[in-house]
């Protein structure tokens, strides 16, 4: 099951390092955390850290909120509050959500802390004094009315590609094209609405081109074991040629640039944020932080999403190298993106499953979410989360496999042996085969975890439960109990040992369920090295009370979540809807020539071989008529329209559509979602009445 590369990587990891520093991308504090963040970064990082702790290794898990940057200032301005108000709100929500999901940070701090401001400023000053920056003057847009330079997101205008009139200075969200503010047609300030002017401004740049040679060697030659998606993105950037990158910007929110003549300038958030890993470590270990950042026997890992690969593999290492006293990351096991119900997760469109809402709506089901996100982890390509899959994995795997085995083993032990671990008697060949099979799982799970393949590792851990279920099903101890209690005791003893192994194997993945299971088994001590042992539970030990580890999730629960998303999509469509332009004016006497009347629908059927057409037979108060209308896709059940009233134009010339003569036009409106909605009178009126 293990290939050569897995073994090579494991040997390299075991030989070279005494401790492991794990960092996670700092979530941006202008909104809550959603499942895309969890699947890409925080759940895999937590699994890995819990695994190392279970092995007794020295590990430090660093997290925190990224609290500077333009999106935060924009949100604050919209809400009429300060940027500090925004970050205080969301830092609290994010930190509490992580704690409730069991993301076991050693510290979760923030980039507005005093120690971070000091650390970031000192870092800049050291590089500045070493001559590691270049100064450049360039022209940038300036709002004369507001009296400030404009960040890209503070500039709007017409996209030169799709003509969207509300494109931002860095990207058009309508067509997805990356832009420069100078690309916009008729740019205007998002602050005052005025037309900005170009002014010269000075900034400091990190010359990435100066670092290109050693980065090429360090990544492309020395770290070929990195994940293919990470390695490939790095190679693409390096092959294109690295360019200097600004480390400062004109803004009033952030860490002030600590040099003379830099009034009104702050550190660019990309430079400021990764230093947060260092400042958070200092905050936790003020006297011992350097061994985690400057000792070559420390292994540093960055868990991030694919949008942060370049910053953590190229830019941040260049910053560390420019200082000269820091270690470089050993690995950056970045994941791709998780989609939601076939669509990209979008915070601006509220198309997301927010963690804090999930925890409120699914109390006690933290591990279900952890399990499903790990099973669908976008490890090398984008993946999709659906509520149906969430339900299926819970019901068919956690309940039917894992939970079912645990419940059977413990209930039978309570029934036949009063909840006491029975004696292990003589083993059969089948017993030995089963014990050998589950003993092998440890090596498989370990190899996958050592190589950041969390999806495969969890699947192997679940194989323990499958082995246990098959063992009980094949040996049928409930039948043997009638004639052979010694054999029944041996079977249940083995079943309980498998259960105890599951409590260890799933500790990194499902910490809440593993803890609950250990309580039922009376396991007070455990470690990763115990995994695979058949002596975890001693003969005569008393088990705790049996409880269900997992319960079924009903259709109505997931249907409500799907409807919640559909309601969100509908609201987005309505918010984005813009009526079509008004047609040219017509004279009143021209309009008067149109004869609009009311009719009652007598029959409504689909026109054969015409997907869009419905055939109406109407009581028009004048002997009746037939009208063909192209609304079939908006009304899939046309029989439901029988008996309702519609508005129609009575004096159109008849025309033949798909062999049917249509004597008029039924009026309908185009909704924001593109569907047609029949126009009807508010209350029933006599067929043939005029509309004027």
N, C-alpha and C positions, 0 to 999 in steps of 0.2 A: 504493500500500500504506500510505502514511502519511496519517493524518487531520490536520486543522488543529490539533487540541489537542496532538498529539505535537510538531508543529513549534513551536508557541508555547512549550511547556514547555522544549524544547531551547534556544531562543533566550534565554529567561529565565535558564536555568542557565549558559549560556556567558557572558552579559554581566556578571553581578553578582558572581561569586565568584572568588577566587584559589586557594582550597584547600578541601578537604572533610574534615570530621571525621565518621567513621562509628562509631556505638556499636551494640552488640547487647545485648539483654536479658540480664541477669546470671542464668545458670542457678542454680537453688536447690540448694545443696550438701547435700541430704539423700538424694541418689540419683544414679545415672548419667544421661547424656544419651540420649534416644531419638530415633527418626526423626521424630517430631512436632516436636521442638525444631529439628531440622536443616532440615526442609522449610519451617517457618514463619519461621525467623530466620537461622540460621548459614550455610547454603549460599547463599541469595540475597545475603546481606551480603558473603560472600567473593567471589562472582562479580562483584559491583559494584566492590569494592575492587581486585580483580585487573585489571578492565577499566580503571579510572582509572590504575593504575600503568602498565599497558601503553601508555596514551596519554601517559605522561610527566607526569601531573598530581601535584600535592602532595596527599597523602592520608594520614590517620592512622586506624588501625583499632584500636579500644579494646574489650577484653572483660574478663571477670572473674567470679568466683563470688560469689553472694549468700549470706552465711554467718550471718545472724541470723534471728530469728523463732521462733515457737512450734513449728512442725513439727520443727525441729532439736532443740529441747529435749525434745520428746516421744520422738523416736527415741532420743536419748541415754539417757533414763530407762528405756525398754524394754530397751535393751541393757546397761544398767548401766555406761555409760561417760560421759565428759564431752562436752558439745557441741563442744568443740574437737577431740576425737577424731573425732567424726562428720565435721566439715567438713574436717579434714585428709585423711581417707580419700577423700571424694568429690571434693574439689578436685583431688587428684592424679589420680584416674581421669578426671575431665572434661578436665583440661588435656592429659593424654597422648592421650586419644581425639581431641580437636580437632586436635592436632599431626599425628597419624597420618592423619587425613582430609584434611589440607592446608588447614585453616581458618587463614589466614595473619595472625593478630593481630600487631600491633606490640607489644602487651603483653597478657598474660592474667594478671591479678592477683586480689586478693580483698578482701573487706570486713572481714577481721580483721587487716589489716595496720596497722602503727603509723601510717603516713601517712594511712590512711583514717580512723582514729579521730580524729586531729587535725583533718583536713579537715571531717569531719561535725560535730564539736563546734564548730569555729570558725564553720561555716555557721549552725548553730542560734543561737549566741551573737549573731552579727551581726543576724539577723532579730529575735531577742528584744530586743536593745538598741534596734532601730529601732521597736519596738512593732508588729511585723507579726503577732504571735500574739494570741489571746485566751485567757484562763484560764477554765476551767469546772470546776465540781465536780459530780460525778454519782455515782450509786449503782452499784456493780459487785459481782459475787459475790466473796466472800472465804472461803477455806478456813481455818477456825480451827484445825483439827488440824495442817495443814501450815504455817500462819502466813504465808500469802501470798494476794494477789489472783490470780484465775484468768482467764487468757486464754480466749477463746471456745472454743478447741479443747480446753481442759482441763475443760470442763463437758459432761457427757452427761446424757441423760434421754430421755423418751418424746416422739416427734414428735407434735405436735398434729394433724397432717394424716393421716399413714398409720399412726400408733401404733407405729412402729418403736421398740423400747425402747433402742436404742443410737445415737440421733441425737446429733450434736455441737451445741455452742452457736452455731455459725455456719451449719450446713447439715445436713440429713438426707440421708445418702448412699443411703438406700433409695428415696426418692421424688424427691430432687434439690431440694427446697424450701429456699430461703435462710431462715435463722432468726436470731433474737436469743436470747441465753441466757434471757431472761425468758419466751420462748415455750415453753420446755421444760416438760413435765409431770414432776414429781418429779425435779428436777435433782440431780445429785451430782457431787462432785469426782472427776476422773480421776486425781488424785494420791493421795488418801487414801480415797476412796470415801464420805466423809462428806457430809452435806447442807450446802451452802454457805449463807452468810448475806450479806445486802446491807450494804455499808459505803460510806461516802463516800470519794471519792478525787479529787485535783485533777490535771488534765492541761492541756496547751497545744494549741491548735487553730489550724490555718491557715484563715483565713476565706475560703474560695473564693467565697462570695457577694460579697465585696468586689471580686473580680477578674472577676466575670461579664461586665460591660459590655465591657471591652477584649478578653476571650477571645472573646466573640460576634463582635466586629468582626474580630479577627485570624484566627479560624478560618473562620467562616461567610461572610465577605466577602473577606478577603485570601488565603485558601488554598482556593479552589474547585477547584484542580487536584489536591487530595489524592484518593487512592483513594476510591471511593464507599463502601466498607465502613468506612473510617476517618472520613470526613466525616459519614456517617449516624449513627454511634455518638456522635460528639461533639455533633452537633446535638440528638440525643435527650436527652443529659445536660444540655446547656445549657438546652434548652426546658423541662425539668422543674424547673429552678432549682437552682443549686449551693448546697451546705450546708457549714458548717465541718467540717474533718476533723482528728481528733486526730493530733498529731505525736509523742506520747509514750505510753508504756504502762507498767504495773507488771510488771516482769520482771527477772530477774537475768542475762540473756544479751543483750548488745547494746552499743551505744555509750551510756554513761551520759549522762543529761541534764545539761549543764554549768552548772547554776544552783543557787543556794542553796535548800535545802528540797526537793530533788528526789531524795533518797535512795531507792534501790530502783526508780527509773524509768529507762527507756532510750528512745532514739529509736525510734519506730515503724519497722518495716522498710521500709515504703513510702517514708518520708522519707529514711531512711539509704541505701537501695540505689542510687537514681539519682545520689547524690553520689559513689558509687563510680566513675562515669565520670570525674568531675573528679579524684578522688584517684589513680586509675590513670594518668591523663594526667600528673599531677604527679610520680608515681613514675618514669615513663618520661622526662619532660622537665622536670626540676626548675627549670631556668632559662628555659624557653621555652614553658611550658604555656599562658600567658595568651593568646597569639595564637590558640590553637585554641578558646578559650572566650569571649574578650572582644573580638575583632576582627571588625567587621561584614563584612569581606571573607571570613570563614570561613563555609562552608556546613555546617551540622550536620544529620545524618540519623540517626534512630533506627530500627533494624531490630528489630521486635518481633512477638509474636503478638497475636491479637485480645483476649486477656484483659488485655493491658497498654496498650491504646489510651488509656483514660481517664487513666492515670497519666502517660503520655508526651505527651499532647496537651493536657491540662488541668491536672493537678496539678503535674508537674515544671515546665512553663512558668510556672505561678503562683509556684513557689518561686524560679525564676530572676528573674522580674520583681520579686518582693519584695526580692531583693538589689539589683537595679538595675544591676549591672555586667556581666551575662552576656548573650550572644546567645541567641536563641530558635531552636528547630529549624526548619529550612526545610521539611522533609518527614518524615513518619513512615509509610513504606511497609509497614504492618502486613499480615500474612497471616492467613487464617482457620485452622481446625484441620485436621490430617490424621488420618483414621481408619485403623484397621487391620483388614483383612478384614471390613469392614462394621460394625465395632464401635468405640466411642470408645476411644482409647488411655487406659489407666489405670495409673498407677504403683502404686497400692495393690493392684490386682488382678494386677499383673505382666503386664498385657496390653499388650505393647510389644515393639518390636525395639530392643534396647539397642545403642548404637553400639560400645561396647567389646567386646561379644560378636560383633557382626557382623565387626569387624576381625580377631578371632581365627578365626572360622569361614570367612571369605572373604578370605584373604590376597591382597594384590595387586589387589583389586577395589574400591578406594576410589572410583574414577571411575564404576563401574557404579552404585553407590548414589547418588552425586552426580547422575548423569544421570537416573536414574529419579525421584528426589525433585524434580528441576527439571521434568521432564516432567509430573509430577503435582502441581506446586506449587499449594497452596490459595490462590491469589492474591486472589480475590474471593468465594469460597465454599468450604465444607468439601469436601475431596476424600478419596479412599480409596487406601490402599496395599494391594496384594495380592501375594503371592509369585508367583502365576501371571503377573501383569503385569510384575513384576520380571524374570522369566525371558524373557518374550516380547520386552520392549524390549531386553534384552541380546542375545538371539539374532537377532531380526529387524531390529534397527536398528544397534546397535554392531558386531555381528559381520558381519551380512549386507550392510550398506550402508557404514558407515564403514571397518571393518576390511577388508572385501572389496576396496574400491577401492584402499586403500593397498597391500595385498598384491599386487594385480595390477600396479599401476603400477611398484612397486619390483622385483618378481620379473622382470617383462618387461625392465626396464632392465638388470638384472644378466645376464639371459640373452642379450640381443642386443647390449649395449653395455658389458659387463664392469663394470657398476655406475657408469658415468660418464655425467653428464648430457649427452644428445646435442644436436646442433645444431638450432636452430629454422630450418626451411626456409620455403618459400613457403606462405602461409596460404590455405586454401579459405574459401568463404563460411560453411561449417559451423563451421570453426575460429573465425572471427570472431564468429559468433553465440554460441558457447560461452564465449568470452572475455568478451563483453559481459554474458552472463547471470551469470557468477560475479563479475564486477566489481561488479554491482549489489547483491550480497548484503551488502557492507560497510555501506552506508547503512541497509539494513533492520535488521541486527543492532544497529547503533549507536543507531538511534531507539528500538528496543524497550528496550535497556539503559538509555538516558538516562531512560526513563519507567518503569523498574522492572518491565517485563513480561518476566521472565526465561524463562518458559515459551516465549513466542513467539520470543524471541531465540535460544534454543537450537535451536528448530525451524528457524529460518532458517539457522543455522550448519550444521545437518545437511543443508540443501539443497545446500551445496557438494559434499558427498560424493555426493549423488544426481546432481548435474550431472556429476561425474567418472565415476561408474559408467555413466551413459547415454552419455557421450562415448566411453569405451573400448568399450562394447558395440556402438555404432553404427559406429565406425571399424575395429574388429577388427584391431589392429596385429599380432597373432600370425599372421594370414593374410597381411597385406601384407609381413611380414618375408621371405617366400619370394621376392618379386618386386621390392619397392620399399623399400629400406632408408632412403632419404632421407625418404620419406613416413612410415615407421615412426618415424624419429627425431623428426620434427616432432610426431607424435601423443604420443609418450612425453614429450617436452619439455613439452608443454602439460599432460599428466597430472601430471607432477612439480610443475609450478607450482601446480596446484590442490591437490596434497598439501601443499605448503608453506603455502598460504593456510589450509588446514585446521589446521595446527599453530599458527597465530596465532589464528584464529577461536575455537578450542576451549581456548585457554590459560585464560580465566576459568572455563570450565565443567569441563573435564577436565584439570587441571594435570599429573597424573602421565602420562597418555597423550600429551598435547601435548609434554611434555619427551622422552618416549621416541621420538616421531615426529621431533622435531627432531634427535635423535641419529642416527636412520636416514638423515635427509636431509643431515646435516652442516651444519645451520643454527646458526651460532654467535651471530649477532645477529638481533634481530627487534623490531618495535614495531607498535602498532596502526595507525599510519599506513601501514605496508607492505601492509596487507590490501587485496586487489584488484589488487596488482601482478603482472605476468607476468615479472618479472625478479628474483624472490627467489632462484632458483638459477642460477648462472652456467654457461654451456656449458663442459664439460670438468671440472667439479667432481666429486670422488669421493664416492659415496654410502657410508654405513655399512652394517653388516650388517642384513639384513632380519629382522624378528621379527614375530610376530603381536601386534597391538595388543590384541585381545580374544579370548577363547575361549568356546565354548558352555557354558551351564549346563544340566546334565542334569536330567531329571524327578526322579530320586531325591534330588537336592540340595534342591529346593524342597519336595518331599514331606516331607522330614525337618523343614524349618522349619515347615511347616503342622502337622505332628504335634506339634511342640514347643509350638505355641500351643494345640492341642487338649488336650494334657496339662495345660497351665496352666489352661485353662478348667475341666477336670475337677477339678483340685486345688482351685480356687476354690469350685466347687459343693460339694465334700465338706467344705471348711472352713466354708462358710456353712450347711451342712445342719443343721437342727434337727428331731429326731423329732416326730411328731404327739403331741399330748397323750394320755395314757393314758385309755382309756375307763373308765367307772365299774366298780367291782368286781362280780364275779358269784360266786355260791356255787359251791363245788367240784362239788357234785352236778349243778349246771346245766351246767358245762363238760363233765362226764363224758358228757353226752348226745350230744356231738359225736363222730362216728365218722370219724377221719382214717386213711386207708390209703395204701398205695403201689401204683402201677400202672405198667405199661410202655406207652409210646406205640407203637401199631401203625400208625396213620395220622394225619396232621395236614394239614389243608387250609384255605384261606380260605373263609369263608362268602360266597356270592355277594351282591353289593349291600350288604355290611356291612364298612366299612373297618377296624373295630376287632375283629372276631370271627374266631376260629379254631375249627374243629371237630376235636375229638380222638376217635379210636377207641382205647379202652384195653383192655389185658389186665389186668383187676382181680382175677384169680384166682377169679372167681365167675361166669364165663361171658361177661364183657365188657360194656362200656357205652359210651355216647356222651356227651361233655361239651362244651359250648360255652363258650369263655373269651374275655374282652375284652382279649387281649394281642397282637393282630396287629401293632400299630405298633412294639412292642418286639422282635418276631421276624419280620422281613420275609421270611425264607426258612424257612417252617414245615416243609418236608420234612427239614430238618436235625435236627428234634426226634425223628424216627422212631428207635426203639430206645433212647431215653433213658427215665429213670424220673422220675415226678412224684408229688407228694403231692396227695390230693384228699379232699374231704368226701363220704363215701359215703351219708349218710342225709339229704340235702336232698330236699325234695319235687321231682319233675320239673317243669320249666317249659319252655314253647316260646319259642325265640328265633329270629326270622327264619325261621320254619317248621321249625326243627330242635328236637327234644325233647332238652333237656339234663338229664342224670341225675346231678347233683352239682355241685361247685365245685372247680376246680383252684386250689391255693394259690400265691400269688406275693408277693414283697416289692416295695415301692416304693423304688427307689434314690434317692440324693441328686439325681440329674439328672431325676427324674420317671419314668424308665423302669421297667417291670415286669420282675422277675427271678424265674423259676420256682424254687420250693422243691423240693429234691431230697435223697434220702438220700446220705450220704457214699460208700457203696459199694453195689453192686447187691444187692438183696434179692428174695425171692420175692414176686411180685405178690399183693396181697391182705393183706400183713402190716399189722397195726395200728400206729398211731403214738400213743404215750401218754407 
